[in-house]
Amino acid sequence: MSETALIDNCLTQLSPDSIVMADAGYGIFSVAHKVQQAGLSFLFRLSRQRFDRLRKTATLVDEGANWKTWSSQWQPSPSERKKHPELPADAVLSVQLHEFETDEGKPLYLVTSLDESVEMLSDLYARRTDVETDIRNIKVVLDTENIHARGVEMFHKELMTSMVAYNLIVQFRRQAAELVKVPPRRMSFKRICTTFRQFLLSSMYTTAADWRERYRFALGIAMQDKLPNRPGRKYPREAYRRRTKSTHFKKREKRSEAEEE
């Protein structure tokens, strides 16, 4: 299944006051329409081509030194109607288009159902970076992308156990950050995770007092796991190189097919 086809199940799990944010891959009419039908707000990034097409029929409503805002009636294109015949004939979305120049001098194209300032929306969209970082930590640092379970039930158990471990490490990081008076994200998740494993999971403690003492000691170590402070340093927006992933499940599939033959 495509990623956009999976969004239906995601929408049913969100609270009514949620704002759905997504990159340009989801910045299409069919996804925005599903979000609105679910009673939720959306803030999507658009590709330059799709943004220019919508801007042709939009009305400029405001502009500043490094941004512009248009009001638009977003309708599905003929090709999108062909791909999604379930769309109503009168399907249309009242949206705001925002063009914003980032600190790196690159344009950011946004479409939203929210009636907020472009400054607030650009800051909100920047939070996607935090989400992507969290997903990377879950998949890579905790190695959750290599689940070894073979059955569906055990897969769910291993996945949920990984999420419990992630939440424990996040709380441990938050406590360490409070002690050194910095935001939690200034603390390295990978180094915090290493500290957690090395000083709390490597030994067993038989009494609560021993555990509390060891926990305080581990927090003292975690206080040193800060990310470097490099004021003014900027990183260009670019895609990470594709990582080599395990193919053990593919080998297992081929082996099973060979046995069946």
Number of C-alpha atoms within 10 A of each C-alpha: 5 6 8 13 9 10 14 13 9 8 18 11 8 13 10 12 9 12 17 16 17 17 15 14 13 18 23 21 19 19 19 23 20 15 20 14 11 14 14 19 18 22 23 23 23 23 17 13 8 13 18 13 10 17 18 9 13 18 14 15 11 13 14 9 7 12 17 16 22 19 19 20 14 22 18 20 11 9 8 14 16 11 11 12 9 9 17 10 10 8 12 15 17 12 19 24 27 29 20 23 16 12 9 10 9 11 15 17 21 26 26 23 19 14 9 10 11 21 12 10 18 19 10 13 19 11 11 14 10 12 11 11 12 16 13 15 17 18 15 14 17 16 12 18 14 14 15 12 13 9 9 9 10 13 14 13 13 16 16 12 13 18 15 12 14 19 13 14 20 18 12 21 26 16 16 26 22 12 12 15 10 13 12 19 14 14 22 17 23 15 17 24 22 17 19 21 14 12 16 17 11 8 10 9 12 7 8 9 10 11 15 12 10 16 16 12 13 20 22 14 15 26 18 15 22 19 12 9 8 7 6 6 6 9 7 7 8 6 6 6 6 6 7 6 8 10 9 10 13 10 11 11 11 11 12 11 10 9 8 7 6
